[in-house]
Amino acid sequence: MNDLEVRELTPEMLGETAEIERLCFSEPWSPEALLYMCKSPNTHAVAVMIDGRLAAYGGCEFVPPEANIVNIATHPDFRRRGCASAVIDALEEFLSSKGVDSIFLEVRVSNTPARSLYERKGFRTVGVRKNYYRFPTEDAAVMLKTFD
């Protein structure tokens, strides 16, 4: 397995980020939304690099003491290699340094691999948002992790 390098997601990576969005999501974020995730003072985004390629990324919005993970995506070529786990760890470390003690996220109820990962990382399902996703229409599980 190649070594993962975690770094801040920068605007220069937006081309690769948009490509991963297109590969992973039926309703990908716009380049403008991805740029916002990189530049806003109340957001933070991280990239996981393998052999110089963007393998995964994730971002969050935060207003301490709460945060919301808004996006995590792994390029299909790099799945099952710990990339998403590394994204979560990096976001949690950053958010903890900012005084965040609870992190929310939404995930498609049918996305069993992601839900399992989040559960292994200490998130628990606390609610459902009906018809949250489109293409296809689907509920979102609302998950929460709190720090003591």
C-alpha positions in Angstrom: 0.0 0.0 0.0 1.3 3.5 -0.9 1.8 6.1 1.8 -1.0 8.6 2.2 -0.1 12.2 2.4 -2.8 14.5 4.0 -2.6 18.2 3.2 -4.9 21.2 2.9 -7.1 21.2 -0.2 -6.2 24.2 -2.3 -7.8 26.0 -5.2 -5.1 24.6 -7.5 -6.6 21.1 -6.9 -10.1 22.1 -8.0 -9.8 20.4 -11.4 -9.0 17.1 -9.8 -11.6 17.7 -7.1 -14.3 18.4 -9.7 -13.4 15.2 -11.5 -13.8 13.1 -8.3 -17.1 14.9 -7.7 -18.3 13.9 -11.2 -17.2 10.3 -10.7 -18.7 9.9 -7.2 -21.9 11.9 -7.1 -25.1 12.0 -9.1 -25.4 15.7 -8.3 -21.8 17.0 -8.1 -20.9 20.3 -6.5 -20.1 23.2 -8.8 -16.5 24.5 -9.1 -17.8 27.6 -7.2 -19.0 25.5 -4.3 -15.7 23.6 -4.2 -13.8 26.9 -4.2 -15.9 28.2 -1.3 -15.1 25.1 0.7 -11.4 25.9 0.2 -11.5 29.6 0.9 -14.3 30.5 3.4 -13.1 31.4 7.0 -15.7 29.0 8.4 -14.8 26.0 6.2 -11.8 23.7 6.0 -10.9 21.1 3.4 -8.3 18.4 3.3 -6.8 16.4 0.5 -5.3 12.9 0.6 -2.6 12.4 -2.0 -1.1 9.1 -3.2 1.8 9.2 -5.6 1.1 12.9 -6.4 -2.5 12.2 -7.3 -5.5 13.5 -5.4 -7.0 10.3 -4.1 -9.7 11.8 -1.8 -10.9 15.0 -0.2 -13.3 16.2 2.4 -14.6 19.4 3.8 -16.5 20.8 6.7 -18.2 23.9 7.9 -17.8 25.0 11.5 -19.1 27.4 14.1 -17.7 26.1 17.4 -18.8 24.2 19.3 -20.5 22.5 16.3 -19.4 21.4 12.8 -20.8 19.7 9.8 -18.8 17.5 7.4 -20.2 18.5 4.1 -18.4 16.3 1.7 -16.1 13.3 1.6 -15.2 11.6 -1.7 -12.6 9.1 -2.8 -11.6 8.6 -6.4 -12.7 5.1 -7.5 -9.1 4.1 -8.2 -8.2 4.6 -4.6 -11.1 3.1 -2.7 -10.6 0.7 0.2 -7.1 2.1 0.9 -7.9 4.2 4.0 -8.3 7.5 2.2 -11.7 8.4 3.6 -10.6 7.4 7.1 -7.6 9.7 6.7 -9.9 12.6 5.7 -12.1 12.1 8.7 -9.1 11.9 11.1 -7.6 15.1 9.6 -10.9 17.0 9.8 -11.5 15.8 13.4 -8.0 17.0 14.4 -8.6 20.4 12.8 -12.0 20.8 14.3 -10.9 19.8 17.7 -8.2 22.5 17.6 -11.0 25.0 16.8 -13.0 24.1 19.9 -15.6 21.9 18.2 -17.1 19.2 20.3 -19.8 17.8 18.1 -19.7 16.9 14.4 -22.7 16.2 12.2 -22.9 14.7 8.7 -25.5 13.4 6.3 -25.2 10.2 4.3 -27.5 8.4 1.9 -29.3 5.7 3.9 -28.3 3.2 1.2 -24.6 4.0 1.4 -23.7 1.1 3.6 -19.9 1.3 3.2 -19.8 5.0 4.2 -22.2 4.5 7.1 -20.1 1.6 8.4 -17.0 3.7 8.2 -18.6 6.6 10.1 -19.8 4.2 12.8 -16.3 2.8 13.1 -15.1 6.4 13.6 -17.6 6.9 16.4 -20.6 8.5 14.6 -24.1 7.4 15.5 -27.3 7.9 13.6 -29.5 10.5 15.3 -32.1 11.2 12.7 -33.3 11.1 9.1 -33.8 13.8 6.6 -36.6 12.7 4.3 -36.0 13.0 0.5 -32.8 14.8 1.2 -31.0 13.5 -1.9 -32.0 13.7 -5.6 -31.0 11.5 -8.5 -32.3 9.2 -7.1 -34.5 10.7 -4.4 -33.4 9.2 -1.1 -33.4 9.9 2.6 -30.3 10.9 4.5 -29.2 9.5 7.8 -28.1 12.3 10.1 -25.0 11.1 12.1 -23.3 12.7 15.0 -20.0 12.3 16.8 -19.3 14.1 20.1 -16.1 14.6 22.0 -15.8 14.5 25.8 
